[in-house]
Amino acid sequence: MKVFIWEDVLTDYTDGLAVAYAETLEEALALFHKYEAKALGAPTTVIDCATDKTPQMAYVWGGG
Protein backbone atom coordinates (compact mmCIF):
# COMPACT_ATOMS: atom_id res chain seq x y z
CA MET A 1 0.00 0.00 0.00
CA LYS A 2 1.03 3.59 -0.59
CA VAL A 3 0.26 6.94 0.98
CA PHE A 4 -0.52 9.63 -1.61
CA ILE A 5 -0.20 13.24 -0.45
CA TRP A 6 -1.35 16.30 -2.37
CA GLU A 7 -0.26 19.68 -1.01
CA ASP A 8 -1.60 23.11 -2.00
CA VAL A 9 -4.89 21.71 -3.37
CA LEU A 10 -8.64 22.20 -2.88
CA THR A 11 -8.16 25.85 -2.05
CA ASP A 12 -10.59 28.56 -1.15
CA TYR A 13 -8.81 31.27 0.86
CA THR A 14 -5.95 29.00 1.88
CA ASP A 15 -4.31 25.89 0.44
CA GLY A 16 -5.57 22.46 1.43
CA LEU A 17 -4.02 19.03 1.89
CA ALA A 18 -5.39 15.70 0.67
CA VAL A 19 -4.16 12.26 1.73
CA ALA A 20 -5.16 8.80 0.50
CA TYR A 21 -3.96 5.29 1.42
CA ALA A 22 -4.30 2.89 -1.54
CA GLU A 23 -2.41 0.47 -3.81
CA THR A 24 -2.48 2.67 -6.94
CA LEU A 25 -3.00 6.29 -7.87
CA GLU A 26 -6.22 5.31 -9.65
CA GLU A 27 -7.56 3.72 -6.45
CA ALA A 28 -6.50 6.77 -4.45
CA LEU A 29 -8.28 9.16 -6.80
CA ALA A 30 -11.41 6.98 -6.77
CA LEU A 31 -11.70 7.61 -3.02
CA PHE A 32 -12.42 11.29 -3.72
CA HIS A 33 -15.53 12.73 -5.32
CA LYS A 34 -15.18 13.33 -9.07
CA TYR A 35 -14.76 17.09 -8.62
CA GLU A 36 -12.12 16.72 -5.92
CA ALA A 37 -10.14 14.11 -7.89
CA LYS A 38 -10.09 16.40 -10.92
CA ALA A 39 -8.76 19.28 -8.81
CA LEU A 40 -5.96 17.22 -7.26
CA GLY A 41 -3.69 16.57 -10.24
CA ALA A 42 -0.45 14.70 -9.55
CA PRO A 43 0.42 13.88 -5.92
CA THR A 44 3.15 15.95 -4.29
CA THR A 45 4.49 12.89 -2.45
CA VAL A 46 3.96 9.12 -2.76
CA ILE A 47 5.21 6.91 0.06
CA ASP A 48 5.46 3.16 -0.62
CA CYS A 49 4.84 1.71 2.83
CA ALA A 50 6.21 -1.70 1.84
CA THR A 51 9.68 -0.43 0.99
CA ASP A 52 10.12 3.10 2.36
CA LYS A 53 10.65 3.06 6.11
CA THR A 54 11.91 6.67 6.29
CA PRO A 55 9.86 8.77 8.73
CA GLN A 56 7.98 11.48 6.82
CA MET A 57 5.33 14.09 7.53
CA ALA A 58 3.17 16.68 5.85
CA TYR A 59 0.81 19.32 7.21
CA VAL A 60 -1.27 22.33 6.37
CA TRP A 61 -0.88 25.53 8.31
CA GLY A 62 -4.45 26.63 8.96
CA GLY A 63 -5.95 29.97 8.16
CA GLY A 64 -8.76 31.80 6.45
Chimera marker file (.cmm) of the C-alpha trace (Angstrom):
<marker_set name="trace">
<marker id="1" x="0.000" y="0.000" z="0.000" r="1" g="1" b="0" radius="0.5"/>
<marker id="2" x="1.026" y="3.589" z="-0.587" r="1" g="1" b="0" radius="0.5"/>
<marker id="3" x="0.257" y="6.941" z="0.979" r="1" g="1" b="0" radius="0.5"/>
<marker id="4" x="-0.521" y="9.627" z="-1.607" r="1" g="1" b="0" radius="0.5"/>
<marker id="5" x="-0.197" y="13.242" z="-0.449" r="1" g="1" b="0" radius="0.5"/>
<marker id="6" x="-1.349" y="16.304" z="-2.371" r="1" g="1" b="0" radius="0.5"/>
<marker id="7" x="-0.263" y="19.679" z="-1.008" r="1" g="1" b="0" radius="0.5"/>
<marker id="8" x="-1.596" y="23.109" z="-2.001" r="1" g="1" b="0" radius="0.5"/>
<marker id="9" x="-4.891" y="21.706" z="-3.369" r="1" g="1" b="0" radius="0.5"/>
<marker id="10" x="-8.641" y="22.196" z="-2.875" r="1" g="1" b="0" radius="0.5"/>
<marker id="11" x="-8.163" y="25.850" z="-2.052" r="1" g="1" b="0" radius="0.5"/>
<marker id="12" x="-10.588" y="28.560" z="-1.146" r="1" g="1" b="0" radius="0.5"/>
<marker id="13" x="-8.814" y="31.273" z="0.861" r="1" g="1" b="0" radius="0.5"/>
<marker id="14" x="-5.954" y="29.002" z="1.876" r="1" g="1" b="0" radius="0.5"/>
<marker id="15" x="-4.310" y="25.891" z="0.442" r="1" g="1" b="0" radius="0.5"/>
<marker id="16" x="-5.570" y="22.464" z="1.425" r="1" g="1" b="0" radius="0.5"/>
<marker id="17" x="-4.018" y="19.034" z="1.895" r="1" g="1" b="0" radius="0.5"/>
<marker id="18" x="-5.389" y="15.701" z="0.675" r="1" g="1" b="0" radius="0.5"/>
<marker id="19" x="-4.165" y="12.256" z="1.731" r="1" g="1" b="0" radius="0.5"/>
<marker id="20" x="-5.161" y="8.797" z="0.502" r="1" g="1" b="0" radius="0.5"/>
<marker id="21" x="-3.961" y="5.287" z="1.417" r="1" g="1" b="0" radius="0.5"/>
<marker id="22" x="-4.300" y="2.894" z="-1.538" r="1" g="1" b="0" radius="0.5"/>
<marker id="23" x="-2.413" y="0.465" z="-3.810" r="1" g="1" b="0" radius="0.5"/>
<marker id="24" x="-2.480" y="2.673" z="-6.937" r="1" g="1" b="0" radius="0.5"/>
<marker id="25" x="-3.003" y="6.295" z="-7.872" r="1" g="1" b="0" radius="0.5"/>
<marker id="26" x="-6.218" y="5.305" z="-9.646" r="1" g="1" b="0" radius="0.5"/>
<marker id="27" x="-7.564" y="3.719" z="-6.452" r="1" g="1" b="0" radius="0.5"/>
<marker id="28" x="-6.505" y="6.765" z="-4.445" r="1" g="1" b="0" radius="0.5"/>
<marker id="29" x="-8.285" y="9.161" z="-6.799" r="1" g="1" b="0" radius="0.5"/>
<marker id="30" x="-11.407" y="6.981" z="-6.765" r="1" g="1" b="0" radius="0.5"/>
<marker id="31" x="-11.695" y="7.613" z="-3.018" r="1" g="1" b="0" radius="0.5"/>
<marker id="32" x="-12.416" y="11.286" z="-3.718" r="1" g="1" b="0" radius="0.5"/>
<marker id="33" x="-15.534" y="12.725" z="-5.319" r="1" g="1" b="0" radius="0.5"/>
<marker id="34" x="-15.184" y="13.329" z="-9.066" r="1" g="1" b="0" radius="0.5"/>
<marker id="35" x="-14.765" y="17.094" z="-8.618" r="1" g="1" b="0" radius="0.5"/>
<marker id="36" x="-12.120" y="16.722" z="-5.920" r="1" g="1" b="0" radius="0.5"/>
<marker id="37" x="-10.138" y="14.112" z="-7.887" r="1" g="1" b="0" radius="0.5"/>
<marker id="38" x="-10.087" y="16.401" z="-10.922" r="1" g="1" b="0" radius="0.5"/>
<marker id="39" x="-8.760" y="19.283" z="-8.806" r="1" g="1" b="0" radius="0.5"/>
<marker id="40" x="-5.957" y="17.219" z="-7.258" r="1" g="1" b="0" radius="0.5"/>
<marker id="41" x="-3.689" y="16.572" z="-10.243" r="1" g="1" b="0" radius="0.5"/>
<marker id="42" x="-0.448" y="14.699" z="-9.546" r="1" g="1" b="0" radius="0.5"/>
<marker id="43" x="0.418" y="13.876" z="-5.917" r="1" g="1" b="0" radius="0.5"/>
<marker id="44" x="3.149" y="15.947" z="-4.288" r="1" g="1" b="0" radius="0.5"/>
<marker id="45" x="4.494" y="12.887" z="-2.450" r="1" g="1" b="0" radius="0.5"/>
<marker id="46" x="3.960" y="9.123" z="-2.761" r="1" g="1" b="0" radius="0.5"/>
<marker id="47" x="5.213" y="6.911" z="0.061" r="1" g="1" b="0" radius="0.5"/>
<marker id="48" x="5.459" y="3.160" z="-0.622" r="1" g="1" b="0" radius="0.5"/>
<marker id="49" x="4.836" y="1.714" z="2.833" r="1" g="1" b="0" radius="0.5"/>
<marker id="50" x="6.214" y="-1.705" z="1.843" r="1" g="1" b="0" radius="0.5"/>
<marker id="51" x="9.682" y="-0.428" z="0.995" r="1" g="1" b="0" radius="0.5"/>
<marker id="52" x="10.115" y="3.101" z="2.358" r="1" g="1" b="0" radius="0.5"/>
<marker id="53" x="10.651" y="3.061" z="6.108" r="1" g="1" b="0" radius="0.5"/>
<marker id="54" x="11.908" y="6.667" z="6.291" r="1" g="1" b="0" radius="0.5"/>
<marker id="55" x="9.862" y="8.767" z="8.726" r="1" g="1" b="0" radius="0.5"/>
<marker id="56" x="7.984" y="11.477" z="6.818" r="1" g="1" b="0" radius="0.5"/>
<marker id="57" x="5.335" y="14.091" z="7.525" r="1" g="1" b="0" radius="0.5"/>
<marker id="58" x="3.167" y="16.678" z="5.846" r="1" g="1" b="0" radius="0.5"/>
<marker id="59" x="0.812" y="19.315" z="7.215" r="1" g="1" b="0" radius="0.5"/>
<marker id="60" x="-1.274" y="22.330" z="6.370" r="1" g="1" b="0" radius="0.5"/>
<marker id="61" x="-0.882" y="25.530" z="8.305" r="1" g="1" b="0" radius="0.5"/>
<marker id="62" x="-4.453" y="26.625" z="8.963" r="1" g="1" b="0" radius="0.5"/>
<marker id="63" x="-5.946" y="29.966" z="8.157" r="1" g="1" b="0" radius="0.5"/>
<marker id="64" x="-8.764" y="31.805" z="6.450" r="1" g="1" b="0" radius="0.5"/>
<link id1="1" id2="2" r="1" g="1" b="0" radius="0.2"/>
<link id1="2" id2="3" r="1" g="1" b="0" radius="0.2"/>
<link id1="3" id2="4" r="1" g="1" b="0" radius="0.2"/>
<link id1="4" id2="5" r="1" g="1" b="0" radius="0.2"/>
<link id1="5" id2="6" r="1" g="1" b="0" radius="0.2"/>
<link id1="6" id2="7" r="1" g="1" b="0" radius="0.2"/>
<link id1="7" id2="8" r="1" g="1" b="0" radius="0.2"/>
<link id1="8" id2="9" r="1" g="1" b="0" radius="0.2"/>
<link id1="9" id2="10" r="1" g="1" b="0" radius="0.2"/>
<link id1="10" id2="11" r="1" g="1" b="0" radius="0.2"/>
<link id1="11" id2="12" r="1" g="1" b="0" radius="0.2"/>
<link id1="12" id2="13" r="1" g="1" b="0" radius="0.2"/>
<link id1="13" id2="14" r="1" g="1" b="0" radius="0.2"/>
<link id1="14" id2="15" r="1" g="1" b="0" radius="0.2"/>
<link id1="15" id2="16" r="1" g="1" b="0" radius="0.2"/>
<link id1="16" id2="17" r="1" g="1" b="0" radius="0.2"/>
<link id1="17" id2="18" r="1" g="1" b="0" radius="0.2"/>
<link id1="18" id2="19" r="1" g="1" b="0" radius="0.2"/>
<link id1="19" id2="20" r="1" g="1" b="0" radius="0.2"/>
<link id1="20" id2="21" r="1" g="1" b="0" radius="0.2"/>
<link id1="21" id2="22" r="1" g="1" b="0" radius="0.2"/>
<link id1="22" id2="23" r="1" g="1" b="0" radius="0.2"/>
<link id1="23" id2="24" r="1" g="1" b="0" radius="0.2"/>
<link id1="24" id2="25" r="1" g="1" b="0" radius="0.2"/>
<link id1="25" id2="26" r="1" g="1" b="0" radius="0.2"/>
<link id1="26" id2="27" r="1" g="1" b="0" radius="0.2"/>
<link id1="27" id2="28" r="1" g="1" b="0" radius="0.2"/>
<link id1="28" id2="29" r="1" g="1" b="0" radius="0.2"/>
<link id1="29" id2="30" r="1" g="1" b="0" radius="0.2"/>
<link id1="30" id2="31" r="1" g="1" b="0" radius="0.2"/>
<link id1="31" id2="32" r="1" g="1" b="0" radius="0.2"/>
<link id1="32" id2="33" r="1" g="1" b="0" radius="0.2"/>
<link id1="33" id2="34" r="1" g="1" b="0" radius="0.2"/>
<link id1="34" id2="35" r="1" g="1" b="0" radius="0.2"/>
<link id1="35" id2="36" r="1" g="1" b="0" radius="0.2"/>
<link id1="36" id2="37" r="1" g="1" b="0" radius="0.2"/>
<link id1="37" id2="38" r="1" g="1" b="0" radius="0.2"/>
<link id1="38" id2="39" r="1" g="1" b="0" radius="0.2"/>
<link id1="39" id2="40" r="1" g="1" b="0" radius="0.2"/>
<link id1="40" id2="41" r="1" g="1" b="0" radius="0.2"/>
<link id1="41" id2="42" r="1" g="1" b="0" radius="0.2"/>
<link id1="42" id2="43" r="1" g="1" b="0" radius="0.2"/>
<link id1="43" id2="44" r="1" g="1" b="0" radius="0.2"/>
<link id1="44" id2="45" r="1" g="1" b="0" radius="0.2"/>
<link id1="45" id2="46" r="1" g="1" b="0" radius="0.2"/>
<link id1="46" id2="47" r="1" g="1" b="0" radius="0.2"/>
<link id1="47" id2="48" r="1" g="1" b="0" radius="0.2"/>
<link id1="48" id2="49" r="1" g="1" b="0" radius="0.2"/>
<link id1="49" id2="50" r="1" g="1" b="0" radius="0.2"/>
<link id1="50" id2="51" r="1" g="1" b="0" radius="0.2"/>
<link id1="51" id2="52" r="1" g="1" b="0" radius="0.2"/>
<link id1="52" id2="53" r="1" g="1" b="0" radius="0.2"/>
<link id1="53" id2="54" r="1" g="1" b="0" radius="0.2"/>
<link id1="54" id2="55" r="1" g="1" b="0" radius="0.2"/>
<link id1="55" id2="56" r="1" g="1" b="0" radius="0.2"/>
<link id1="56" id2="57" r="1" g="1" b="0" radius="0.2"/>
<link id1="57" id2="58" r="1" g="1" b="0" radius="0.2"/>
<link id1="58" id2="59" r="1" g="1" b="0" radius="0.2"/>
<link id1="59" id2="60" r="1" g="1" b="0" radius="0.2"/>
<link id1="60" id2="61" r="1" g="1" b="0" radius="0.2"/>
<link id1="61" id2="62" r="1" g="1" b="0" radius="0.2"/>
<link id1="62" id2="63" r="1" g="1" b="0" radius="0.2"/>
<link id1="63" id2="64" r="1" g="1" b="0" radius="0.2"/>
</marker_set>
